[in-house]
Amino acid sequence: MIGRVNHIAIAVPDLDAAEKSYGETLGAQLSSRQALPEHGVTVVFVKLPNTKVELLHPLGAESPIQSFLDKNPSGGMHHICYEVDDILAARDKLLAGGARVLGDGAPKIGAHGKPVLFLHPKDFFGTLIELEQV
């Protein structure tokens, strides 16, 4: 069902410092900043030959990333995103198998303009999973 890793997301307390670290120190190519109010985040993608790293920064005090950073002030890995061909079929198969989809179960549009869903980390050994339809 799952395909390749689309990206690994890292919550960062200081987006300027993270951009400098990845862009200048590591010499990576970065995307422009993108505000995603529906998800409560501002994102920057670190473009790599085989995948991407998503730098997540809270967009407002109610951001789920802010609550993550409250518990992990230095930041850290937030989730891993896998590609799927059909997000609704993947969701239905996961639900039938007992996995929990976060939110109301309806896909939202993610940073790449494609439907995404998140799966409960307790069902996947403590790792928050994002599925993105490609």
NULUMFI-225108 format. One line per field, with one value per residue (C-alpha): residue number from 0; residue in three letters; chain; x negated, y negated, z. Coordinates in steps of 0.1 Angstrom, whole numbers. Example, Ala and Ser with C-alpha at 12.3 -4.5 7.8 and 13.67 -1.06 7.14 Angstrom:
! NULUMFI-225108
pos = c(0	1)
code = c(ALA	SER)
unit = c(A	A)
X = c(-123	-137)
Y = c(45	11)
Z = c(78	71)
//
This chain:
! NULUMFI-225108
pos = c(0	1	2	3	4	5	6	7	8	9	10	11	12	13	14	15	16	17	18	19	20	21	22	23	24	25	26	27	28	29	30	31	32	33	34	35	36	37	38	39	40	41	42	43	44	45	46	47	48	49	50	51	52	53	54	55	56	57	58	59	60	61	62	63	64	65	66	67	68	69	70	71	72	73	74	75	76	77	78	79	80	81	82	83	84	85	86	87	88	89	90	91	92	93	94	95	96	97	98	99	100	101	102	103	104	105	106	107	108	109	110	111	112	113	114	115	116	117	118	119	120	121	122	123	124	125	126	127	128	129	130	131	132	133)
code = c(MET	ILE	GLY	ARG	VAL	ASN	HIS	ILE	ALA	ILE	ALA	VAL	PRO	ASP	LEU	ASP	ALA	ALA	GLU	LYS	SER	TYR	GLY	GLU	THR	LEU	GLY	ALA	GLN	LEU	SER	SER	ARG	GLN	ALA	LEU	PRO	GLU	HIS	GLY	VAL	THR	VAL	VAL	PHE	VAL	LYS	LEU	PRO	ASN	THR	LYS	VAL	GLU	LEU	LEU	HIS	PRO	LEU	GLY	ALA	GLU	SER	PRO	ILE	GLN	SER	PHE	LEU	ASP	LYS	ASN	PRO	SER	GLY	GLY	MET	HIS	HIS	ILE	CYS	TYR	GLU	VAL	ASP	ASP	ILE	LEU	ALA	ALA	ARG	ASP	LYS	LEU	LEU	ALA	GLY	GLY	ALA	ARG	VAL	LEU	GLY	ASP	GLY	ALA	PRO	LYS	ILE	GLY	ALA	HIS	GLY	LYS	PRO	VAL	LEU	PHE	LEU	HIS	PRO	LYS	ASP	PHE	PHE	GLY	THR	LEU	ILE	GLU	LEU	GLU	GLN	VAL)
unit = c(A	A	A	A	A	A	A	A	A	A	A	A	A	A	A	A	A	A	A	A	A	A	A	A	A	A	A	A	A	A	A	A	A	A	A	A	A	A	A	A	A	A	A	A	A	A	A	A	A	A	A	A	A	A	A	A	A	A	A	A	A	A	A	A	A	A	A	A	A	A	A	A	A	A	A	A	A	A	A	A	A	A	A	A	A	A	A	A	A	A	A	A	A	A	A	A	A	A	A	A	A	A	A	A	A	A	A	A	A	A	A	A	A	A	A	A	A	A	A	A	A	A	A	A	A	A	A	A	A	A	A	A	A	A)
X = c(0	-26	-51	-83	-91	-79	-95	-106	-93	-113	-96	-119	-117	-135	-128	-155	-182	-169	-170	-206	-217	-203	-209	-243	-259	-248	-246	-210	-186	-155	-120	-103	-84	-48	-22	5	31	54	25	13	-23	-48	-69	-102	-113	-149	-152	-173	-180	-160	-134	-127	-130	-102	-110	-79	-74	-42	-18	0	2	29	6	1	-36	-37	-24	-51	-78	-64	-73	-105	-119	-149	-126	-129	-114	-77	-65	-73	-53	-47	-32	0	17	53	56	93	86	56	77	104	80	62	95	106	74	79	56	68	69	65	91	124	109	114	82	70	48	12	-18	-22	14	23	46	30	41	23	23	22	-14	-3	6	-28	-53	-53	-57	-32	-26	-14	0	-1	17	-5)
Y = c(0	-26	-38	-58	-82	-116	-135	-135	-164	-181	-206	-236	-264	-289	-287	-313	-293	-260	-275	-288	-254	-234	-260	-275	-250	-218	-235	-222	-237	-251	-259	-292	-294	-284	-292	-265	-280	-250	-229	-257	-256	-274	-250	-250	-220	-209	-194	-162	-139	-110	-127	-159	-171	-194	-220	-228	-259	-269	-293	-307	-297	-270	-251	-214	-221	-246	-219	-195	-222	-229	-192	-192	-228	-220	-206	-171	-146	-152	-127	-106	-109	-80	-82	-63	-59	-63	-80	-70	-33	-35	-51	-25	4	-11	-17	19	31	11	-19	-53	-82	-116	-143	-135	-111	-133	-141	-177	-194	-194	-215	-199	-206	-169	-151	-140	-121	-115	-82	-79	-74	-48	-25	-28	-24	-61	-75	-100	-89	-111	-96	-117	-108	-110)
Z = c(0	10	-16	-12	16	4	33	69	90	117	141	146	172	150	113	104	122	106	71	77	91	62	35	44	67	48	14	7	-17	1	-10	-3	30	27	53	57	80	78	93	117	103	81	61	42	22	21	-14	-16	-46	-31	-8	11	47	58	84	104	124	143	127	158	194	186	162	169	163	192	215	201	207	242	250	229	231	208	181	166	142	140	113	83	51	28	-7	-16	-49	-36	-2	3	-4	19	46	43	44	75	93	85	100	132	126	137	113	131	127	110	86	56	37	38	11	22	13	-21	-31	-27	-2	30	62	95	114	152	164	190	161	145	174	185	150	135	99	71	39	8	-24	-55)
//
